[in-house]
Amino acid sequence: MMLNWNEYGDQVKAAIREMSAANPDLIKAYIGLNSANAKSTRMDAKTRELIALAVAVTLRCDGCINAHTDAAIKAGASKEEVVDALGVAVMVNAGAAMVYSARTIDAFDAKTGS
């Protein structure tokens, strides 16, 4: 195992409790965003969590990966569904690297007059 995810989750929660003590409105606003999203009836919780996992990978956010893996499991996602969602993240990130590579060539050409 790369990381003790349960211990890590506890550490993140402890830090968020400290943040909440210092600025409770910040944490309340974040909870409000989560609550509003969870109330949507157009997409089921499992689909939302699979999307969240793909986004978490794209953002490289271990805390997000930890929280949304728990939520995906609770929503009934199978390992195979998680792998498919992660495949989307891999594909999009590879595509983004391709687009930004093209931008780099454009910048090079603009700077060198090519």
TARA-V807790 format. One record per helix or strand of 2 or more residues. SS is the DSSP state (hx for helix, st for strand). FROM is the first residue (numbers start at 1). TO is the last residue. If there is no record, write none. Layout:
BEGIN
[[SS:FROM:TO] [SS:FROM:TO]]
END
This chain:
BEGIN
[[hx:5:22] [hx:24:38] [hx:45:59] [hx:62:74] [hx:79:112]]
END
